[in-house]
Amino acid sequence: MSKTKQPKPDWIRIKLTTGDNYKEIKSMMRSKTLHTVCEEARCPNIYECWANRTATFMILGDICTRACRFCAVNTGLPTELDLQEPERVAEAAEQMNLRHCVVTSVARDDLKDGGAYIFAETVKAIRRRLPLCSVEVLIPDFMGSEEALKIVMDVKPDILNHNIETVERMSDRVRAKAKYTRSLQLLKNAKEMQPDIPTKSSIMLGVGEQWLEILEAMDDLRSVGCDIMTIGQYLQPSPKHLNVEKYYTPEEFAILKEEGMKRGFSHVESGPLVRSSYHAHEQVKSAERNKEETVQS
């Protein structure tokens, strides 16, 4: 692969909006000792999302047991488990008056259940305070543990999200310890455990994949019943991370959205700055509309 650093194209632009909502949310997260993937992963949409009072909570601490070559989250030995974290997340969600809450985590391979119990307790805590708020969980692979997955599925999150991140050929290079087939199996198991709960996954482009491989990844996700797919551009968070091999154009992302919809996804969010949780609430509504239209036709 080429080691030449690719210049960012004009369409990779980040909206810098640091108004009252942004400052309030940042202050609230610090006061409740909470983490967001928005900050830890250096998401390009943090300014837009926080200005609109949306955020993706990152539970189980801010230190990941894995060292994926695309991710900016800190890696190392995690601290002890914080059993009060679910309630603080719920308090923050209530304070933000969220209609759709996304909860993700670092990978915690040091825990027997991979953190599944804390995920479940967080979902329950949010629903106690905000019974009308839908809850989406973006989970790690729990090292393939069906028992851990069942702990999460039994509390019936509104959406079960697990990212394959990249195409099969690139997976071992991009994702530390994760396995492409294990991720597909998790999505398959989730659908078998709770058929009515939509599943969702995401890939990032620009790490060396081929166009046909992207389409094959779509087919793989559909083969395990995945309902929603998001597709975005990989952006190198630091010099020690993977280089960007290619910047895809907005037109190419639009074509991939069409390809995904043709394959039967209920919704495909595809664009240069799209991330798994970007416009998550709108994704849910769009998926529901498309599913209803498919049933009626």
N, C-alpha and C positions, 0 to 999 in steps of 0.2 A: 504493500500500500504506500501511497505517496505520503511523505512527511512534510510537504510544503503547506504552510498555513494558508488557508483560503480566506480571502478578504470577505467581510460581511457585506451582503448585497443591500441595496436600498430598502427592500421590503422588510428587513429585520429591524423594526423600530419599536422601541419601548416607550409607553406613555408614562411620563414622570408626573404623577398626581399625588402630592403629599398634603392634602387638605386636612380638615378637622377629623373626618372619619378615619383616615389613615393613622393620624397621630393618636386618636382615641383607642383604636384597636391595638396598636403597638404598645401603648401604655397598659392596657388591660391584660395583654398577654404576659407582660413582665410582672404585673402585680399578682397574677395568679400562678406564676412560675410555670407557664405553659409554653409549648413549642409549636411552631407551624412549619409545614413543609415549604410554605411560601418563602420563609426566610432561610431555613436550613439548606434547602436545595437550590437557593438563589433563583427562584422562578422569575421569568421575565415579566409575568403578569401581576406581580404583587401590588404594584401601585394602582392598577385598574381595579383589581379585585377588592383590595382593602378600602379603596375609595367608595366602592359599592357595598361595603359591609359584608363581604363574604371572605371566608378563610378556610383552609384545610388544616384541621388540628392534627398534630403529630404526637402520638402517645408513646409510652414506653421509653421515655427519655430522648436524648438527642445524640446518643452514641450508637452506631450500628456495628453489628458483629461481622458484617461483610464489607468488602472494599470494591464495589463495582466501579469499573473504569470510566463510567459516564457521570457518576453521582457526586455531588459536592457535600453530602452529609458526612459528618465526622465519623471515623471508624476507630474501634479500639475495644476496651473492656468496659461494658456498661456498668452503671451504678445499680444499687439495689432497686427492687420493684417498688413503685409508689402506688399504694393501694387507694390513696385519696385522689389520684389523678382523674378518674372518671367523673367524680362529682365536680371538680373544678372545671373540667371541660364543659359539663352540662351548665354550670353557672355562667360561663362565658357565652355559650350558645344562647342561653336565655337572655342575657344582657344585650346580645346582638339582635335578639328577636328573629332568629333564623327560620326560614321556611324549609331549607334543605341544608343539612349539615354533612360534611365529608370528614371522615376520621381515617387517618392512615397511621403508619408507625415505621420506626426503624426495624430492621431484622433483629430478632433476639434469639439467636440459635443457642444461647446459653440457658434458655428456659425450656423446661420439658414440653410445655404446650405452645412455645413460640410467642407467648403473649396473648393467646386466644381468650383467656379468661378476662383480661383487662379490656379487650375489645368488646366482649359481651357486656361487661358491667358498664362500659361507656355508653353503649347503645341504650341500655335500660335506664341509665341516669338521665340521658337527654330526653327520652320519652316521658319520664316522670315530670320533668319541668316543661317540656314543649310537646304535648301529645299530638299536635298537628304538624310537627316538623318531620319531614322525611329524612332518613339517615342512610348515608352511603358509606360503606367501609371499603377501604383500599388496603387489602391485606398482603402480607408476605406469603411465601409458599409453605410455611410451617414445616419445612423439610419433608413435605409429602404426607404429613400426619393427617389421616382422615378423622381421627378422634378430635384433634385440635380444630379442624375445619367445622366439624359438627357442633362444637361449642358455640361458634360464631353463627352458624346457620340456624341453630335452634332459637336464637333470639329474633330471627327473621328481619334482618336489615332490609331496607327498601331496595337497595342495590348492592350486589356483591361484585367488587372490582378487584381484579388481580392482573397486573401487567406482564405481558410476555416481553416487552421492551424492544425486542429486535427480531430479525428473521432467524430461522433455525441455524443457518451456517455461522452466523456471527455471535450466537448466544454465549458460547463458552468464552470467547474473547471479551465480551462486553460485560457479562454478569457474573460476579464472583459467587461460586457455590451453587448458583441457580441452574436449573436444567429446563430447557425448552419443553421437553415432553412432560416433565413434572408439572409445569405451569398449566399445560393443556389438560392434564389429568385432574388438577385441582378444579378448573372451571367445569369440567365434565362432572366431577363428583358433586360440586355445589348445585348444579342443575338437577342432578338425580335426587339430592337430598330435599331440595325445595324447588320444584319445577316452576312455580309461579313467581319466583324472585328473579328479576332480570340480572344477567351477568354482563360484565363489561371488561374490556381490556384495551391496552394501548401499545403502540410502537412508535419509536422515534426514528427518523430518517437522517442519513448523512454519515453513517459509521462504516460504510463500505458495502452495503447491500445492493443487490441488483433489482431492477424493476419487477421481473418475474417472481423473484423471491418475496416481494411485498405482497403480490397477488396470492402466492402460495400461503403466506401467513394468514391472509384473510380467509382463505379456504379452510385452513387448519382451525381457526377460531370458530367458523361457522359449523365445522364438523362436530364440535363439542357443545353446540347450542348457544354460543356467545351472542348476546343481543345488541350490544352497543360497542362501537370501536372509536377510539380517538387516535389521530395521526398527527404528529408534530415534528418540527425540525430539531435535531440535536444541536445544542450550543455548548461549546467547550467551556466548562466553568473555571478551569485553571490550566496552566501549561503542563501540569502532571497528568491531566486527563487525556482521553482519546482525542486525536485531532478530528476536525470536521473534514470528511472526504468530499462532501458535495452539499451545496445548498440547493434545495428544491425550490422551484418557482411556485408562486400562488396558483398558476395554471395547472401545474402538475398535481398539487394538492387537491384542486377541484376535480381533476380526472379521477384521482384515487377515491374521493368521496362518491362519485358516480359508480365506480367499480364496486365499492363496498355495498352501496344500496342495491345494486343489481344482484348481489350475492345473498341478499335477504336480511341484512342487519336492520334493526328497527330505527337506528340512528347512527350516523357517522359524522364525527366532528373532525375536520381535516384542514390544517392550515399551518403556516410557518411557526406561529407562536402558541399553537394549541398544546395544552398539557392535559393530563388525565382528568383533572378536576376543573378545567377551564369551562366556565358557563355550565357547571354541572347541573344546576337546577333546570336550565333551559334544555339541556340534553334529555333529561327525564321526561319533560313535557312533550318534546318532539317525538321521542321514542313511543310514548303512549299514544299520541295521535296517529303515528304511522302504523302502529300495531292494530289500532281500531279500524283504520282504513283498509288494511290488509284483510282483516276478518270480515268486514262488510262486503268487500269485493269478491 
